[in-house]
Amino acid sequence: MSEITQLVIALVLFFLLDRFLKPYVLRKWLGVVLAAAGVVGCVVAGQNRLLGVDLGLLSVFAVAIGVGLFMTRRRFE
């Protein structure tokens, strides 16, 4: 799978999570877990691929999505 396709999938996933995930606690903890898993994945995964998906790139997307969810956790209150 190309990097552009992976980027588009990550952006669509972020958009859907940002719009439809409304509970404060769920946004907060999913953001923390995604950010932490992304940081660990950036260190551990490197340039490895799993089923055609670049795990290093996926880790960077996880950090971005996690931080985005965490920073806007009170959006729907």
Secondary structure, DSSP 8 states (H G I E B T S, - for coil): --HHHHHHHHHHHHHHHHHH---HHHHHHHHHHHHHHHHHHHHHTTT-EETTEEHHHHHHHHHHHHHHHHHTTTTT-
